[in-house]
Amino acid sequence: MTYELAALAATALIHLVAVLWSQRSLERDIGHAGNVGTREGLEERLSEETLRLRRALGNHVENTGLFVTAVVLVSFTETNSWITALAAWTFVLARALYLPAYRFGWVPLRSYIFILGFLACFVMIIASLLS
């Protein structure tokens, strides 16, 4: 397995953590019955912690697509290098830090962490184009 594909697998594990953390907080706010119910009028019943975790999860989902694109391009073009491996693991580190940064309101650090991961994807994409 390439370093980039291993980083993609690690990103999936971060996604699992994000879902579990968000759901645990949601269930703490509305209980199990509310969690498995229709969730009508949900936003008004949620704590700031849960709202932040749900936004962090949404952001993770949005950014994972770009990373998948970068990994696919590097893999299919066989442009794997120490640069793409470093960029892939930089993305993983950024996403792992982004979740607590969003949850605990680490401003402006959260934005810098986001930018780091975002740019790491484009380093990979550009590397695949320059082959």
Chimera marker file (.cmm) of the C-alpha trace (Angstrom):
<marker_set name="trace">
<marker id="1" x="0.000" y="0.000" z="0.000" r="1" g="1" b="0" radius="0.5"/>
<marker id="2" x="1.329" y="3.438" z="-0.860" r="1" g="1" b="0" radius="0.5"/>
<marker id="3" x="1.741" y="6.134" z="1.767" r="1" g="1" b="0" radius="0.5"/>
<marker id="4" x="-1.035" y="8.110" z="0.107" r="1" g="1" b="0" radius="0.5"/>
<marker id="5" x="-3.488" y="5.200" z="0.248" r="1" g="1" b="0" radius="0.5"/>
<marker id="6" x="-2.543" y="4.563" z="3.877" r="1" g="1" b="0" radius="0.5"/>
<marker id="7" x="-3.277" y="8.227" z="4.580" r="1" g="1" b="0" radius="0.5"/>
<marker id="8" x="-6.663" y="7.788" z="2.908" r="1" g="1" b="0" radius="0.5"/>
<marker id="9" x="-7.392" y="4.851" z="5.216" r="1" g="1" b="0" radius="0.5"/>
<marker id="10" x="-6.365" y="6.988" z="8.201" r="1" g="1" b="0" radius="0.5"/>
<marker id="11" x="-8.726" y="9.713" z="6.976" r="1" g="1" b="0" radius="0.5"/>
<marker id="12" x="-11.558" y="7.172" z="7.021" r="1" g="1" b="0" radius="0.5"/>
<marker id="13" x="-10.699" y="6.368" z="10.648" r="1" g="1" b="0" radius="0.5"/>
<marker id="14" x="-10.781" y="10.082" z="11.488" r="1" g="1" b="0" radius="0.5"/>
<marker id="15" x="-14.215" y="10.165" z="9.872" r="1" g="1" b="0" radius="0.5"/>
<marker id="16" x="-15.332" y="7.343" z="12.155" r="1" g="1" b="0" radius="0.5"/>
<marker id="17" x="-14.108" y="9.276" z="15.197" r="1" g="1" b="0" radius="0.5"/>
<marker id="18" x="-15.902" y="12.416" z="13.982" r="1" g="1" b="0" radius="0.5"/>
<marker id="19" x="-19.188" y="10.553" z="13.524" r="1" g="1" b="0" radius="0.5"/>
<marker id="20" x="-18.970" y="8.801" z="16.901" r="1" g="1" b="0" radius="0.5"/>
<marker id="21" x="-18.004" y="11.993" z="18.754" r="1" g="1" b="0" radius="0.5"/>
<marker id="22" x="-20.796" y="13.959" z="17.096" r="1" g="1" b="0" radius="0.5"/>
<marker id="23" x="-23.398" y="11.246" z="17.711" r="1" g="1" b="0" radius="0.5"/>
<marker id="24" x="-22.392" y="10.806" z="21.335" r="1" g="1" b="0" radius="0.5"/>
<marker id="25" x="-22.848" y="14.511" z="21.934" r="1" g="1" b="0" radius="0.5"/>
<marker id="26" x="-26.153" y="14.511" z="20.039" r="1" g="1" b="0" radius="0.5"/>
<marker id="27" x="-27.494" y="11.627" z="22.079" r="1" g="1" b="0" radius="0.5"/>
<marker id="28" x="-26.421" y="13.363" z="25.287" r="1" g="1" b="0" radius="0.5"/>
<marker id="29" x="-28.529" y="16.373" z="24.233" r="1" g="1" b="0" radius="0.5"/>
<marker id="30" x="-31.678" y="14.662" z="22.975" r="1" g="1" b="0" radius="0.5"/>
<marker id="31" x="-31.471" y="11.102" z="24.284" r="1" g="1" b="0" radius="0.5"/>
<marker id="32" x="-31.578" y="7.837" z="22.412" r="1" g="1" b="0" radius="0.5"/>
<marker id="33" x="-35.268" y="8.153" z="21.528" r="1" g="1" b="0" radius="0.5"/>
<marker id="34" x="-34.660" y="11.572" z="19.999" r="1" g="1" b="0" radius="0.5"/>
<marker id="35" x="-31.637" y="10.328" z="18.117" r="1" g="1" b="0" radius="0.5"/>
<marker id="36" x="-33.534" y="7.516" z="16.416" r="1" g="1" b="0" radius="0.5"/>
<marker id="37" x="-36.646" y="9.665" z="15.916" r="1" g="1" b="0" radius="0.5"/>
<marker id="38" x="-37.523" y="12.098" z="13.140" r="1" g="1" b="0" radius="0.5"/>
<marker id="39" x="-35.236" y="14.801" z="14.545" r="1" g="1" b="0" radius="0.5"/>
<marker id="40" x="-37.814" y="17.518" z="13.837" r="1" g="1" b="0" radius="0.5"/>
<marker id="41" x="-36.821" y="20.850" z="15.384" r="1" g="1" b="0" radius="0.5"/>
<marker id="42" x="-33.445" y="19.405" z="16.248" r="1" g="1" b="0" radius="0.5"/>
<marker id="43" x="-31.197" y="22.477" z="16.019" r="1" g="1" b="0" radius="0.5"/>
<marker id="44" x="-32.951" y="24.364" z="18.832" r="1" g="1" b="0" radius="0.5"/>
<marker id="45" x="-32.416" y="21.449" z="21.208" r="1" g="1" b="0" radius="0.5"/>
<marker id="46" x="-28.688" y="20.999" z="20.699" r="1" g="1" b="0" radius="0.5"/>
<marker id="47" x="-25.854" y="22.270" z="22.848" r="1" g="1" b="0" radius="0.5"/>
<marker id="48" x="-23.096" y="24.461" z="21.439" r="1" g="1" b="0" radius="0.5"/>
<marker id="49" x="-20.749" y="21.458" z="21.717" r="1" g="1" b="0" radius="0.5"/>
<marker id="50" x="-22.996" y="19.293" z="19.558" r="1" g="1" b="0" radius="0.5"/>
<marker id="51" x="-23.528" y="22.056" z="17.019" r="1" g="1" b="0" radius="0.5"/>
<marker id="52" x="-19.775" y="22.546" z="16.721" r="1" g="1" b="0" radius="0.5"/>
<marker id="53" x="-19.148" y="18.812" z="16.348" r="1" g="1" b="0" radius="0.5"/>
<marker id="54" x="-21.815" y="18.538" z="13.656" r="1" g="1" b="0" radius="0.5"/>
<marker id="55" x="-20.254" y="21.447" z="11.744" r="1" g="1" b="0" radius="0.5"/>
<marker id="56" x="-16.802" y="19.873" z="12.124" r="1" g="1" b="0" radius="0.5"/>
<marker id="57" x="-18.148" y="16.591" z="10.752" r="1" g="1" b="0" radius="0.5"/>
<marker id="58" x="-19.751" y="18.413" z="7.826" r="1" g="1" b="0" radius="0.5"/>
<marker id="59" x="-16.487" y="20.177" z="7.093" r="1" g="1" b="0" radius="0.5"/>
<marker id="60" x="-14.645" y="16.866" z="7.238" r="1" g="1" b="0" radius="0.5"/>
<marker id="61" x="-17.051" y="15.318" z="4.729" r="1" g="1" b="0" radius="0.5"/>
<marker id="62" x="-16.658" y="18.295" z="2.388" r="1" g="1" b="0" radius="0.5"/>
<marker id="63" x="-12.854" y="18.142" z="2.476" r="1" g="1" b="0" radius="0.5"/>
<marker id="64" x="-12.488" y="14.389" z="2.216" r="1" g="1" b="0" radius="0.5"/>
<marker id="65" x="-13.708" y="14.477" z="-1.395" r="1" g="1" b="0" radius="0.5"/>
<marker id="66" x="-10.856" y="16.752" z="-2.416" r="1" g="1" b="0" radius="0.5"/>
<marker id="67" x="-8.371" y="14.463" z="-0.671" r="1" g="1" b="0" radius="0.5"/>
<marker id="68" x="-9.815" y="11.377" z="-2.373" r="1" g="1" b="0" radius="0.5"/>
<marker id="69" x="-9.392" y="13.189" z="-5.702" r="1" g="1" b="0" radius="0.5"/>
<marker id="70" x="-5.755" y="13.977" z="-4.882" r="1" g="1" b="0" radius="0.5"/>
<marker id="71" x="-4.996" y="10.391" z="-3.833" r="1" g="1" b="0" radius="0.5"/>
<marker id="72" x="-6.680" y="8.957" z="-6.940" r="1" g="1" b="0" radius="0.5"/>
<marker id="73" x="-4.751" y="11.301" z="-9.232" r="1" g="1" b="0" radius="0.5"/>
<marker id="74" x="-1.407" y="10.514" z="-7.594" r="1" g="1" b="0" radius="0.5"/>
<marker id="75" x="-2.164" y="6.787" z="-7.611" r="1" g="1" b="0" radius="0.5"/>
<marker id="76" x="-3.409" y="6.557" z="-11.200" r="1" g="1" b="0" radius="0.5"/>
<marker id="77" x="-0.625" y="8.733" z="-12.603" r="1" g="1" b="0" radius="0.5"/>
<marker id="78" x="1.932" y="6.874" z="-10.483" r="1" g="1" b="0" radius="0.5"/>
<marker id="79" x="3.451" y="10.155" z="-9.334" r="1" g="1" b="0" radius="0.5"/>
<marker id="80" x="3.932" y="9.006" z="-5.753" r="1" g="1" b="0" radius="0.5"/>
<marker id="81" x="6.948" y="10.651" z="-4.173" r="1" g="1" b="0" radius="0.5"/>
<marker id="82" x="8.160" y="11.781" z="-0.789" r="1" g="1" b="0" radius="0.5"/>
<marker id="83" x="6.402" y="15.090" z="-1.523" r="1" g="1" b="0" radius="0.5"/>
<marker id="84" x="3.007" y="13.474" z="-2.142" r="1" g="1" b="0" radius="0.5"/>
<marker id="85" x="3.460" y="11.176" z="0.861" r="1" g="1" b="0" radius="0.5"/>
<marker id="86" x="4.325" y="14.153" z="3.067" r="1" g="1" b="0" radius="0.5"/>
<marker id="87" x="1.372" y="16.112" z="1.702" r="1" g="1" b="0" radius="0.5"/>
<marker id="88" x="-1.000" y="13.180" z="2.290" r="1" g="1" b="0" radius="0.5"/>
<marker id="89" x="0.060" y="12.750" z="5.900" r="1" g="1" b="0" radius="0.5"/>
<marker id="90" x="-0.030" y="16.517" z="6.405" r="1" g="1" b="0" radius="0.5"/>
<marker id="91" x="-3.678" y="16.362" z="5.358" r="1" g="1" b="0" radius="0.5"/>
<marker id="92" x="-4.315" y="13.546" z="7.851" r="1" g="1" b="0" radius="0.5"/>
<marker id="93" x="-2.647" y="15.468" z="10.658" r="1" g="1" b="0" radius="0.5"/>
<marker id="94" x="-4.592" y="18.614" z="9.770" r="1" g="1" b="0" radius="0.5"/>
<marker id="95" x="-7.919" y="16.760" z="9.746" r="1" g="1" b="0" radius="0.5"/>
<marker id="96" x="-7.103" y="15.045" z="13.059" r="1" g="1" b="0" radius="0.5"/>
<marker id="97" x="-6.354" y="18.429" z="14.629" r="1" g="1" b="0" radius="0.5"/>
<marker id="98" x="-9.277" y="20.181" z="12.964" r="1" g="1" b="0" radius="0.5"/>
<marker id="99" x="-11.916" y="18.226" z="14.883" r="1" g="1" b="0" radius="0.5"/>
<marker id="100" x="-10.814" y="19.310" z="18.374" r="1" g="1" b="0" radius="0.5"/>
<marker id="101" x="-9.917" y="22.762" z="17.018" r="1" g="1" b="0" radius="0.5"/>
<marker id="102" x="-13.508" y="23.225" z="15.860" r="1" g="1" b="0" radius="0.5"/>
<marker id="103" x="-15.038" y="21.623" z="18.953" r="1" g="1" b="0" radius="0.5"/>
<marker id="104" x="-13.040" y="23.740" z="21.402" r="1" g="1" b="0" radius="0.5"/>
<marker id="105" x="-13.096" y="26.954" z="19.360" r="1" g="1" b="0" radius="0.5"/>
<marker id="106" x="-9.381" y="27.332" z="18.737" r="1" g="1" b="0" radius="0.5"/>
<marker id="107" x="-9.644" y="30.608" z="16.828" r="1" g="1" b="0" radius="0.5"/>
<marker id="108" x="-7.779" y="31.525" z="14.620" r="1" g="1" b="0" radius="0.5"/>
<marker id="109" x="-5.698" y="28.305" z="14.831" r="1" g="1" b="0" radius="0.5"/>
<marker id="110" x="-8.618" y="26.309" z="13.424" r="1" g="1" b="0" radius="0.5"/>
<marker id="111" x="-8.455" y="28.305" z="10.185" r="1" g="1" b="0" radius="0.5"/>
<marker id="112" x="-4.710" y="27.753" z="9.836" r="1" g="1" b="0" radius="0.5"/>
<marker id="113" x="-5.171" y="24.027" z="10.370" r="1" g="1" b="0" radius="0.5"/>
<marker id="114" x="-7.861" y="23.996" z="7.682" r="1" g="1" b="0" radius="0.5"/>
<marker id="115" x="-5.651" y="25.889" z="5.214" r="1" g="1" b="0" radius="0.5"/>
<marker id="116" x="-2.747" y="23.491" z="5.849" r="1" g="1" b="0" radius="0.5"/>
<marker id="117" x="-4.868" y="20.457" z="4.957" r="1" g="1" b="0" radius="0.5"/>
<marker id="118" x="-6.476" y="22.206" z="1.992" r="1" g="1" b="0" radius="0.5"/>
<marker id="119" x="-3.109" y="23.208" z="0.529" r="1" g="1" b="0" radius="0.5"/>
<marker id="120" x="-1.721" y="19.712" z="1.079" r="1" g="1" b="0" radius="0.5"/>
<marker id="121" x="-4.381" y="18.381" z="-1.299" r="1" g="1" b="0" radius="0.5"/>
<marker id="122" x="-3.353" y="20.824" z="-3.984" r="1" g="1" b="0" radius="0.5"/>
<marker id="123" x="0.313" y="19.934" z="-3.572" r="1" g="1" b="0" radius="0.5"/>
<marker id="124" x="-0.679" y="16.373" z="-4.444" r="1" g="1" b="0" radius="0.5"/>
<marker id="125" x="-2.882" y="17.440" z="-7.351" r="1" g="1" b="0" radius="0.5"/>
<marker id="126" x="-0.186" y="19.688" z="-8.808" r="1" g="1" b="0" radius="0.5"/>
<marker id="127" x="2.398" y="16.911" z="-8.384" r="1" g="1" b="0" radius="0.5"/>
<marker id="128" x="0.161" y="14.580" z="-10.406" r="1" g="1" b="0" radius="0.5"/>
<marker id="129" x="-0.188" y="17.185" z="-13.164" r="1" g="1" b="0" radius="0.5"/>
<marker id="130" x="3.559" y="17.784" z="-13.431" r="1" g="1" b="0" radius="0.5"/>
<marker id="131" x="4.389" y="14.162" z="-14.186" r="1" g="1" b="0" radius="0.5"/>
<link id1="1" id2="2" r="1" g="1" b="0" radius="0.2"/>
<link id1="2" id2="3" r="1" g="1" b="0" radius="0.2"/>
<link id1="3" id2="4" r="1" g="1" b="0" radius="0.2"/>
<link id1="4" id2="5" r="1" g="1" b="0" radius="0.2"/>
<link id1="5" id2="6" r="1" g="1" b="0" radius="0.2"/>
<link id1="6" id2="7" r="1" g="1" b="0" radius="0.2"/>
<link id1="7" id2="8" r="1" g="1" b="0" radius="0.2"/>
<link id1="8" id2="9" r="1" g="1" b="0" radius="0.2"/>
<link id1="9" id2="10" r="1" g="1" b="0" radius="0.2"/>
<link id1="10" id2="11" r="1" g="1" b="0" radius="0.2"/>
<link id1="11" id2="12" r="1" g="1" b="0" radius="0.2"/>
<link id1="12" id2="13" r="1" g="1" b="0" radius="0.2"/>
<link id1="13" id2="14" r="1" g="1" b="0" radius="0.2"/>
<link id1="14" id2="15" r="1" g="1" b="0" radius="0.2"/>
<link id1="15" id2="16" r="1" g="1" b="0" radius="0.2"/>
<link id1="16" id2="17" r="1" g="1" b="0" radius="0.2"/>
<link id1="17" id2="18" r="1" g="1" b="0" radius="0.2"/>
<link id1="18" id2="19" r="1" g="1" b="0" radius="0.2"/>
<link id1="19" id2="20" r="1" g="1" b="0" radius="0.2"/>
<link id1="20" id2="21" r="1" g="1" b="0" radius="0.2"/>
<link id1="21" id2="22" r="1" g="1" b="0" radius="0.2"/>
<link id1="22" id2="23" r="1" g="1" b="0" radius="0.2"/>
<link id1="23" id2="24" r="1" g="1" b="0" radius="0.2"/>
<link id1="24" id2="25" r="1" g="1" b="0" radius="0.2"/>
<link id1="25" id2="26" r="1" g="1" b="0" radius="0.2"/>
<link id1="26" id2="27" r="1" g="1" b="0" radius="0.2"/>
<link id1="27" id2="28" r="1" g="1" b="0" radius="0.2"/>
<link id1="28" id2="29" r="1" g="1" b="0" radius="0.2"/>
<link id1="29" id2="30" r="1" g="1" b="0" radius="0.2"/>
<link id1="30" id2="31" r="1" g="1" b="0" radius="0.2"/>
<link id1="31" id2="32" r="1" g="1" b="0" radius="0.2"/>
<link id1="32" id2="33" r="1" g="1" b="0" radius="0.2"/>
<link id1="33" id2="34" r="1" g="1" b="0" radius="0.2"/>
<link id1="34" id2="35" r="1" g="1" b="0" radius="0.2"/>
<link id1="35" id2="36" r="1" g="1" b="0" radius="0.2"/>
<link id1="36" id2="37" r="1" g="1" b="0" radius="0.2"/>
<link id1="37" id2="38" r="1" g="1" b="0" radius="0.2"/>
<link id1="38" id2="39" r="1" g="1" b="0" radius="0.2"/>
<link id1="39" id2="40" r="1" g="1" b="0" radius="0.2"/>
<link id1="40" id2="41" r="1" g="1" b="0" radius="0.2"/>
<link id1="41" id2="42" r="1" g="1" b="0" radius="0.2"/>
<link id1="42" id2="43" r="1" g="1" b="0" radius="0.2"/>
<link id1="43" id2="44" r="1" g="1" b="0" radius="0.2"/>
<link id1="44" id2="45" r="1" g="1" b="0" radius="0.2"/>
<link id1="45" id2="46" r="1" g="1" b="0" radius="0.2"/>
<link id1="46" id2="47" r="1" g="1" b="0" radius="0.2"/>
<link id1="47" id2="48" r="1" g="1" b="0" radius="0.2"/>
<link id1="48" id2="49" r="1" g="1" b="0" radius="0.2"/>
<link id1="49" id2="50" r="1" g="1" b="0" radius="0.2"/>
<link id1="50" id2="51" r="1" g="1" b="0" radius="0.2"/>
<link id1="51" id2="52" r="1" g="1" b="0" radius="0.2"/>
<link id1="52" id2="53" r="1" g="1" b="0" radius="0.2"/>
<link id1="53" id2="54" r="1" g="1" b="0" radius="0.2"/>
<link id1="54" id2="55" r="1" g="1" b="0" radius="0.2"/>
<link id1="55" id2="56" r="1" g="1" b="0" radius="0.2"/>
<link id1="56" id2="57" r="1" g="1" b="0" radius="0.2"/>
<link id1="57" id2="58" r="1" g="1" b="0" radius="0.2"/>
<link id1="58" id2="59" r="1" g="1" b="0" radius="0.2"/>
<link id1="59" id2="60" r="1" g="1" b="0" radius="0.2"/>
<link id1="60" id2="61" r="1" g="1" b="0" radius="0.2"/>
<link id1="61" id2="62" r="1" g="1" b="0" radius="0.2"/>
<link id1="62" id2="63" r="1" g="1" b="0" radius="0.2"/>
<link id1="63" id2="64" r="1" g="1" b="0" radius="0.2"/>
<link id1="64" id2="65" r="1" g="1" b="0" radius="0.2"/>
<link id1="65" id2="66" r="1" g="1" b="0" radius="0.2"/>
<link id1="66" id2="67" r="1" g="1" b="0" radius="0.2"/>
<link id1="67" id2="68" r="1" g="1" b="0" radius="0.2"/>
<link id1="68" id2="69" r="1" g="1" b="0" radius="0.2"/>
<link id1="69" id2="70" r="1" g="1" b="0" radius="0.2"/>
<link id1="70" id2="71" r="1" g="1" b="0" radius="0.2"/>
<link id1="71" id2="72" r="1" g="1" b="0" radius="0.2"/>
<link id1="72" id2="73" r="1" g="1" b="0" radius="0.2"/>
<link id1="73" id2="74" r="1" g="1" b="0" radius="0.2"/>
<link id1="74" id2="75" r="1" g="1" b="0" radius="0.2"/>
<link id1="75" id2="76" r="1" g="1" b="0" radius="0.2"/>
<link id1="76" id2="77" r="1" g="1" b="0" radius="0.2"/>
<link id1="77" id2="78" r="1" g="1" b="0" radius="0.2"/>
<link id1="78" id2="79" r="1" g="1" b="0" radius="0.2"/>
<link id1="79" id2="80" r="1" g="1" b="0" radius="0.2"/>
<link id1="80" id2="81" r="1" g="1" b="0" radius="0.2"/>
<link id1="81" id2="82" r="1" g="1" b="0" radius="0.2"/>
<link id1="82" id2="83" r="1" g="1" b="0" radius="0.2"/>
<link id1="83" id2="84" r="1" g="1" b="0" radius="0.2"/>
<link id1="84" id2="85" r="1" g="1" b="0" radius="0.2"/>
<link id1="85" id2="86" r="1" g="1" b="0" radius="0.2"/>
<link id1="86" id2="87" r="1" g="1" b="0" radius="0.2"/>
<link id1="87" id2="88" r="1" g="1" b="0" radius="0.2"/>
<link id1="88" id2="89" r="1" g="1" b="0" radius="0.2"/>
<link id1="89" id2="90" r="1" g="1" b="0" radius="0.2"/>
<link id1="90" id2="91" r="1" g="1" b="0" radius="0.2"/>
<link id1="91" id2="92" r="1" g="1" b="0" radius="0.2"/>
<link id1="92" id2="93" r="1" g="1" b="0" radius="0.2"/>
<link id1="93" id2="94" r="1" g="1" b="0" radius="0.2"/>
<link id1="94" id2="95" r="1" g="1" b="0" radius="0.2"/>
<link id1="95" id2="96" r="1" g="1" b="0" radius="0.2"/>
<link id1="96" id2="97" r="1" g="1" b="0" radius="0.2"/>
<link id1="97" id2="98" r="1" g="1" b="0" radius="0.2"/>
<link id1="98" id2="99" r="1" g="1" b="0" radius="0.2"/>
<link id1="99" id2="100" r="1" g="1" b="0" radius="0.2"/>
<link id1="100" id2="101" r="1" g="1" b="0" radius="0.2"/>
<link id1="101" id2="102" r="1" g="1" b="0" radius="0.2"/>
<link id1="102" id2="103" r="1" g="1" b="0" radius="0.2"/>
<link id1="103" id2="104" r="1" g="1" b="0" radius="0.2"/>
<link id1="104" id2="105" r="1" g="1" b="0" radius="0.2"/>
<link id1="105" id2="106" r="1" g="1" b="0" radius="0.2"/>
<link id1="106" id2="107" r="1" g="1" b="0" radius="0.2"/>
<link id1="107" id2="108" r="1" g="1" b="0" radius="0.2"/>
<link id1="108" id2="109" r="1" g="1" b="0" radius="0.2"/>
<link id1="109" id2="110" r="1" g="1" b="0" radius="0.2"/>
<link id1="110" id2="111" r="1" g="1" b="0" radius="0.2"/>
<link id1="111" id2="112" r="1" g="1" b="0" radius="0.2"/>
<link id1="112" id2="113" r="1" g="1" b="0" radius="0.2"/>
<link id1="113" id2="114" r="1" g="1" b="0" radius="0.2"/>
<link id1="114" id2="115" r="1" g="1" b="0" radius="0.2"/>
<link id1="115" id2="116" r="1" g="1" b="0" radius="0.2"/>
<link id1="116" id2="117" r="1" g="1" b="0" radius="0.2"/>
<link id1="117" id2="118" r="1" g="1" b="0" radius="0.2"/>
<link id1="118" id2="119" r="1" g="1" b="0" radius="0.2"/>
<link id1="119" id2="120" r="1" g="1" b="0" radius="0.2"/>
<link id1="120" id2="121" r="1" g="1" b="0" radius="0.2"/>
<link id1="121" id2="122" r="1" g="1" b="0" radius="0.2"/>
<link id1="122" id2="123" r="1" g="1" b="0" radius="0.2"/>
<link id1="123" id2="124" r="1" g="1" b="0" radius="0.2"/>
<link id1="124" id2="125" r="1" g="1" b="0" radius="0.2"/>
<link id1="125" id2="126" r="1" g="1" b="0" radius="0.2"/>
<link id1="126" id2="127" r="1" g="1" b="0" radius="0.2"/>
<link id1="127" id2="128" r="1" g="1" b="0" radius="0.2"/>
<link id1="128" id2="129" r="1" g="1" b="0" radius="0.2"/>
<link id1="129" id2="130" r="1" g="1" b="0" radius="0.2"/>
<link id1="130" id2="131" r="1" g="1" b="0" radius="0.2"/>
</marker_set>
